[in-house]
Amino acid sequence: MQRYEDAVAAKAGTVDQNLIPANAQHRYAVRPADLPLSCPMPGMYLWNSHPKVFLPVEAAGETKCPYCGAQYHMIEGDE
């Protein structure tokens, strides 16, 4: 059974993980594999960010986070 501390660290990010700093950029390219889109995205440190919000990017191909102002735009491909 996984310890509670390990489960929390896995979700929030630890110093030894290679995660993206949340809110470090103002424009992010996302792919269909990243859907459903949320800000901050999985793979970003969460401890110094805003609450997670899901963003509708599919219809217009771009969206903006209401918390931090980061802009997300869809690009083709899954790589």
C-alpha positions as CSV (number, residue, x, y, z in Angstrom):
1,M,0.0,0.0,0.0
2,Q,1.3,3.5,-0.9
3,R,2.0,5.8,2.0
4,Y,0.0,9.0,2.2
5,E,3.1,11.2,2.0
6,D,4.3,9.4,-1.2
7,A,0.8,9.8,-2.8
8,V,0.8,13.6,-2.1
9,A,4.4,14.0,-3.4
10,A,3.5,12.2,-6.6
11,K,0.6,14.6,-7.3
12,A,2.3,17.8,-6.2
13,G,5.8,17.2,-7.6
14,T,9.0,16.8,-5.7
15,V,12.4,18.4,-6.2
16,D,13.9,15.3,-7.7
17,Q,11.3,15.2,-10.5
18,N,11.8,17.0,-13.8
19,L,8.6,19.1,-13.8
20,I,7.8,22.3,-15.6
21,P,7.5,25.4,-13.3
22,A,3.8,26.4,-13.3
23,N,2.9,29.7,-14.7
24,A,6.4,30.2,-16.0
25,Q,5.3,31.0,-19.6
26,H,2.4,32.9,-21.0
27,R,1.8,30.8,-24.1
28,Y,1.7,27.0,-24.3
29,A,1.3,24.7,-27.2
30,V,-1.0,21.7,-26.5
31,R,-1.8,18.6,-28.4
32,P,-4.9,16.4,-28.5
33,A,-3.1,14.0,-26.2
34,D,-3.1,16.7,-23.5
35,L,-6.9,16.8,-23.4
36,P,-8.8,17.4,-21.2
37,L,-6.8,20.6,-20.7
38,S,-6.2,22.0,-17.3
39,C,-4.1,24.8,-15.9
40,P,-1.8,24.1,-14.3
41,M,-1.1,21.1,-16.6
42,P,0.0,17.7,-15.4
43,G,3.8,17.7,-15.2
44,M,3.9,21.2,-13.6
45,Y,4.7,21.9,-10.0
46,L,1.5,22.6,-8.1
47,W,2.7,23.9,-4.8
48,N,3.2,27.5,-6.1
49,S,0.3,27.7,-8.5
50,H,-3.4,28.6,-8.5
51,P,-6.3,26.1,-8.1
52,K,-6.7,23.7,-11.0
53,V,-9.1,24.8,-13.7
54,F,-10.2,23.0,-16.8
55,L,-10.1,25.0,-20.0
56,P,-12.2,24.5,-23.2
57,V,-9.6,24.6,-26.0
58,E,-11.2,22.2,-28.5
59,A,-13.9,24.5,-30.0
60,A,-11.8,27.6,-30.8
61,G,-8.3,26.0,-30.9
62,E,-7.1,28.4,-28.2
63,T,-8.1,29.5,-24.7
64,K,-6.8,31.6,-21.8
65,C,-6.6,30.7,-18.1
66,P,-8.7,33.0,-16.0
67,Y,-6.3,32.8,-13.0
68,C,-2.9,33.4,-14.5
69,G,-3.6,34.6,-18.0
70,A,-1.6,31.8,-19.7
71,Q,-2.7,31.2,-23.3
72,Y,-3.0,27.7,-24.7
73,H,-3.2,26.9,-28.4
74,M,-3.8,23.5,-30.1
75,I,-1.2,22.1,-32.5
76,E,-1.4,19.1,-34.7
77,G,0.0,15.7,-33.8
78,D,0.6,13.7,-30.7
79,E,4.4,13.9,-30.3
